[in-house]
Amino acid sequence: LGEETYTFVEGVKNPRSATILINGPNAHTVTMIKDALRDGLRCVRNGMLEKKVVAGAGAFEIAAHADLVEYMTEVQGKAKLGVQVFADALLIIPKTLAANSGFDQMDTILKLQDELRAQKKEGSGVHVGLDIDTGDVMDPMAVGVCDVFGVKA
């Protein structure tokens, strides 16, 4: 690879370890790649240890926001404002997913909320998340887009 010589051992039955070669144009890029890789591997590890996941793609946050807005009718006084602020803060995740995917944040949030309302009326209980490739609504659990439960708890 490049001007370096490496030995690759491939096709091993039941491998116990693996090596990931990280290369980049400068030290900062290599550090960023290493950090992202470590975070991803830790997420997988945590999911395997916990054995609990929730729907990803912003589905948890959209559903929690809807439930908190509904709960606001039961809360009195200034506490109602706290519930509203917390509910709105949860929408940062799907808004960020939309923005990073090149979609309008508000249109995306409204689309997800409308779909969730429609799902609740039907009683279907399907998870409502954002497909970052198309900007459409999807069921993240159906396609394996999950978040580790411990991160959301």
DALINZI-V784807 format. One record per residue. N is the residue number from 0. RES is the residue in one letter. SS is DSSP state (a for helix, b for strand, c for the rest). PSI is psi in radians with two decimals (NA if undefined). D_FIRST is the distance of its C-alpha to the first C-alpha in Angstrom with 2 decimals. Layout:
N&RES&SS&PSI&D_FIRST / N&RES&SS&PSI&D_FIRST
//
This chain:
0&L&c&2.06&0.00 / 1&G&c&-2.32&3.74 / 2&E&c&0.04&6.09 / 3&E&c&2.62&5.54 / 4&T&c&2.30&6.47 / 5&Y&c&2.70&7.26 / 6&T&c&2.23&10.25 / 7&F&c&2.28&11.11 / 8&V&c&1.95&14.87 / 9&E&c&2.85&16.05 / 10&G&c&0.39&19.56 / 11&V&c&2.32&21.32 / 12&K&c&2.36&24.85 / 13&N&c&1.02&25.90 / 14&P&c&2.49&22.81 / 15&R&c&-0.24&24.03 / 16&S&c&2.93&20.95 / 17&A&c&2.71&17.52 / 18&T&c&2.37&14.53 / 19&I&c&2.10&13.19 / 20&L&c&2.14&10.03 / 21&I&c&2.24&11.28 / 22&N&c&2.59&9.86 / 23&G&c&2.98&12.36 / 24&P&c&-0.37&14.02 / 25&N&c&2.98&16.40 / 26&A&a&-0.64&17.78 / 27&H&a&-0.77&20.31 / 28&T&a&-0.74&18.00 / 29&V&a&-0.72&16.00 / 30&T&a&-0.75&19.49 / 31&M&a&-0.72&20.76 / 32&I&a&-0.75&18.03 / 33&K&a&-0.74&18.67 / 34&D&a&-0.78&22.38 / 35&A&a&-0.71&22.26 / 36&L&a&-0.77&20.34 / 37&R&a&-0.75&22.82 / 38&D&a&-0.75&25.72 / 39&G&a&-0.76&24.73 / 40&L&a&-0.66&24.38 / 41&R&a&-0.67&27.69 / 42&C&a&-0.78&29.33 / 43&V&a&-0.77&28.42 / 44&R&a&-0.83&29.62 / 45&N&a&-0.69&32.81 / 46&G&a&-0.67&33.51 / 47&M&a&-0.62&33.21 / 48&L&a&-0.76&35.47 / 49&E&a&-0.60&38.02 / 50&K&c&0.52&38.11 / 51&K&c&2.28&39.61 / 52&V&b&2.81&38.26 / 53&V&b&2.86&39.90 / 54&A&b&2.36&39.25 / 55&G&c&-2.73&36.50 / 56&A&c&0.47&36.05 / 57&G&c&0.04&38.94 / 58&A&a&-0.74&41.40 / 59&F&a&-0.79&42.51 / 60&E&a&-0.69&43.22 / 61&I&a&-0.77&45.10 / 62&A&a&-0.74&47.23 / 63&A&a&-0.70&47.89 / 64&H&a&-0.82&48.93 / 65&A&a&-0.74&51.35 / 66&D&a&-0.67&52.83 / 67&L&a&-0.68&53.30 / 68&V&a&-0.70&55.01 / 69&E&a&-0.70&57.29 / 70&Y&a&-0.46&57.93 / 71&M&a&-0.44&59.04 / 72&T&a&-0.37&62.34 / 73&E&a&-0.21&63.19 / 74&V&c&2.52&62.45 / 75&Q&c&2.70&65.08 / 76&G&c&-2.62&65.11 / 77&K&c&-0.40&62.26 / 78&A&a&-0.52&60.15 / 79&K&a&-0.65&59.75 / 80&L&a&-0.65&57.88 / 81&G&a&-0.73&55.52 / 82&V&a&-0.73&54.74 / 83&Q&a&-0.77&54.17 / 84&V&a&-0.74&51.80 / 85&F&a&-0.76&49.77 / 86&A&a&-0.78&49.70 / 87&D&a&-0.61&48.52 / 88&A&a&-0.57&45.82 / 89&L&a&-0.47&44.33 / 90&L&a&-0.12&43.70 / 91&I&a&-0.68&41.03 / 92&I&a&-0.98&38.41 / 93&P&a&-0.54&39.13 / 94&K&a&-0.74&39.69 / 95&T&a&-0.72&36.28 / 96&L&a&-0.77&34.66 / 97&A&a&-0.85&36.58 / 98&A&a&-0.78&35.79 / 99&N&a&-0.34&32.04 / 100&S&c&-0.04&32.13 / 101&G&c&0.35&34.13 / 102&F&c&2.70&37.51 / 103&D&c&2.25&40.83 / 104&Q&a&-0.86&41.45 / 105&M&a&-0.74&45.19 / 106&D&a&-0.71&45.14 / 107&T&a&-0.83&42.60 / 108&I&a&-0.78&44.65 / 109&L&a&-0.70&47.82 / 110&K&a&-0.78&46.33 / 111&L&a&-0.75&45.15 / 112&Q&a&-0.71&48.51 / 113&D&a&-0.74&50.49 / 114&E&a&-0.69&48.63 / 115&L&a&-0.76&49.15 / 116&R&a&-0.76&52.85 / 117&A&a&-0.70&53.13 / 118&Q&a&-0.71&51.47 / 119&K&a&-0.67&53.88 / 120&K&a&-0.69&56.85 / 121&E&a&-0.37&55.83 / 122&G&c&0.41&55.18 / 123&S&c&-0.47&51.97 / 124&G&c&0.38&49.95 / 125&V&c&2.52&46.62 / 126&H&c&2.48&43.99 / 127&V&c&1.91&43.43 / 128&G&b&3.07&39.98 / 129&L&b&2.21&37.95 / 130&D&c&1.90&35.53 / 131&I&c&-0.21&32.99 / 132&D&c&-0.65&31.93 / 133&T&c&-0.36&35.49 / 134&G&c&0.07&37.58 / 135&D&c&2.97&39.94 / 136&V&b&2.47&41.45 / 137&M&b&2.88&39.95 / 138&D&c&1.80&40.59 / 139&P&a&-0.57&37.53 / 140&M&a&-0.56&38.53 / 141&A&a&-0.48&38.70 / 142&V&a&0.11&35.02 / 143&G&c&0.43&33.82 / 144&V&c&1.83&33.44 / 145&C&b&2.76&34.78 / 146&D&b&2.63&35.05 / 147&V&b&2.32&35.64 / 148&F&a&-0.74&39.41 / 149&G&a&-0.46&39.29 / 150&V&a&-0.57&37.75 / 151&K&a&-0.36&40.66 / 152&A&c&NA&43.42
//
